[in-house]
């Protein structure tokens, strides 16, 4: 692609965004609103999962000491090879 073409395309996009901000009409249709909501729900779920993983890792590191299991019963020597 021609660099001038990319430059004009970028300027057109920038002008479109600025005109929407000035007119205070960011979304042109209901589909724009729906896609915006789905995008932020997705980002929110990803952030929630990252936070849960961090909490789990921090709790496992702090509470890593587990009580040792003691054997209960009689060891069956007949099962040894």
C-alpha positions as CSV (number, residue, x, y, z in Angstrom):
1,X,0.0,0.0,0.0
2,X,1.0,3.5,-0.7
3,X,2.1,5.4,2.5
4,X,0.1,8.5,1.4
5,X,-3.0,6.3,1.1
6,X,-2.5,5.0,4.6
7,X,-2.0,8.5,5.9
8,X,-5.2,9.8,4.3
9,X,-7.1,6.8,5.6
10,X,-5.8,7.4,9.1
11,X,-6.7,11.1,8.9
12,X,-10.2,10.2,7.7
13,X,-10.7,7.8,10.6
14,X,-9.4,10.3,13.0
15,X,-11.7,13.0,11.7
16,X,-14.6,10.6,11.9
17,X,-13.9,9.9,15.5
18,X,-13.5,13.6,16.3
19,X,-16.7,14.5,14.6
20,X,-18.6,11.8,16.6
21,X,-17.1,13.1,19.8
22,X,-18.1,16.6,19.0
23,X,-21.6,15.6,18.1
24,X,-21.9,13.4,21.2
25,X,-23.2,10.6,19.0
26,X,-20.6,7.9,19.4
27,X,-22.8,5.0,18.1
28,X,-24.6,5.0,14.8
29,X,-26.7,2.0,15.4
30,X,-27.9,-0.6,17.9
31,X,-25.3,-3.0,16.6
32,X,-22.5,-0.6,17.6
33,X,-23.9,-0.5,21.1
34,X,-24.2,-4.2,21.3
35,X,-20.7,-4.9,20.0
36,X,-19.3,-2.3,22.5
37,X,-21.2,-4.0,25.3
38,X,-20.0,-7.5,24.3
39,X,-16.4,-6.2,24.0
40,X,-16.4,-4.8,27.5
41,X,-18.1,-7.9,28.9
42,X,-15.3,-10.0,27.4
43,X,-12.6,-7.7,28.8
44,X,-14.3,-7.8,32.2
45,X,-14.4,-11.6,32.2
46,X,-10.7,-11.8,31.2
47,X,-9.8,-9.4,34.0
48,X,-11.9,-11.3,36.5
49,X,-10.2,-14.6,35.6
50,X,-6.8,-13.0,35.9
51,X,-7.6,-11.6,39.3
52,X,-9.0,-15.0,40.4
53,X,-5.8,-16.7,39.3
54,X,-3.6,-14.2,41.1
55,X,-5.7,-14.7,44.3
56,X,-5.4,-18.5,44.0
57,X,-1.6,-18.2,43.5
58,X,-1.1,-15.9,46.4
59,X,-3.2,-18.1,48.7
60,X,-1.4,-21.3,47.6
61,X,2.0,-19.6,48.2
62,X,1.0,-18.4,51.7
63,X,-0.8,-21.5,52.8
64,X,1.6,-24.0,51.1
65,X,2.3,-25.9,54.3
66,X,-0.1,-28.9,54.4
67,X,-0.4,-31.3,57.3
68,X,1.5,-34.5,56.6
69,X,-0.7,-37.6,56.1
70,X,0.0,-40.4,58.4
71,X,-0.5,-43.9,57.4
72,X,-3.4,-45.6,59.0
73,X,-3.7,-49.4,59.3
74,X,-1.3,-52.2,58.6
75,X,1.1,-52.3,55.7
76,X,0.4,-55.4,53.6
77,X,3.8,-56.9,52.8
78,X,2.3,-59.5,50.4
79,X,1.7,-56.7,47.8
80,X,5.5,-55.8,47.6
81,X,7.3,-57.4,44.6
